[in-house]
Amino acid sequence: MRKLNAKQRTRLENIVSELEDIVSDEQEKLDNLEENFSGTERYEKIEEGISALEEAIENIQTAIDD
């Protein structure tokens, strides 16, 4: 795979930062849901979204580091 130039690397780092902010917001939302929502479809969807975003962050970070 071709190495990223500095501009591309910076753009991806900014995207990672934005995604991390979104993960933080979603995790806070999840943490603040009342206990009776635990195990509901809504709760699971938020968890799935967080996991997908974390995976995307890892993949982008790999592209930056390679």
C-alpha positions as CSV (number, residue, x, y, z in Angstrom):
1,M,0.0,0.0,0.0
2,R,1.2,3.5,-0.8
3,K,2.3,5.7,2.1
4,L,0.1,8.6,3.0
5,N,1.4,12.1,2.5
6,A,1.3,14.6,5.4
7,K,-1.9,16.2,4.2
8,Q,-3.7,12.9,4.0
9,R,-2.4,11.8,7.4
10,T,-3.6,15.0,9.0
11,R,-7.0,14.7,7.5
12,L,-7.3,11.1,8.8
13,E,-6.1,12.2,12.2
14,N,-8.8,14.8,12.3
15,I,-11.4,12.2,11.3
16,V,-10.2,9.9,14.0
17,S,-10.5,12.7,16.5
18,E,-14.1,13.4,15.4
19,L,-15.0,9.7,15.6
20,E,-13.5,9.5,19.1
21,D,-15.7,12.4,20.1
22,I,-18.8,10.7,18.7
23,V,-17.8,7.5,20.6
24,S,-17.5,9.4,23.8
25,D,-20.9,11.1,23.3
26,E,-22.5,7.7,22.5
27,Q,-20.9,6.1,25.5
28,E,-22.1,8.9,27.7
29,K,-25.6,8.4,26.3
30,L,-25.4,4.7,27.0
31,D,-24.1,5.3,30.5
32,N,-27.0,7.7,31.3
33,L,-29.8,5.4,30.0
34,E,-32.0,4.2,32.9
35,E,-31.3,0.7,34.0
36,N,-34.7,-0.5,32.6
37,F,-33.3,0.2,29.1
38,S,-30.5,-2.2,29.6
39,G,-30.9,-5.1,27.2
40,T,-33.4,-3.3,25.0
41,E,-33.1,-2.9,21.3
42,R,-32.2,0.7,21.7
43,Y,-29.4,-0.1,24.2
44,E,-28.1,-2.8,21.9
45,K,-28.2,-0.5,18.8
46,I,-26.1,2.1,20.7
47,E,-23.6,-0.6,21.8
48,E,-23.4,-1.8,18.2
49,G,-22.8,1.7,16.9
50,I,-20.0,2.3,19.4
51,S,-18.3,-1.0,18.4
52,A,-18.6,-0.1,14.7
53,L,-17.1,3.3,15.3
54,E,-14.3,1.9,17.5
55,E,-13.5,-0.6,14.7
56,A,-13.4,2.2,12.1
57,I,-11.1,4.2,14.3
58,E,-8.7,1.2,14.6
59,N,-8.8,0.7,10.8
60,I,-8.1,4.3,10.1
61,Q,-5.3,4.4,12.7
62,T,-3.7,1.4,11.0
63,A,-3.8,3.2,7.7
64,I,-2.1,6.2,9.3
65,D,0.5,4.1,11.0
66,D,1.4,2.0,8.0
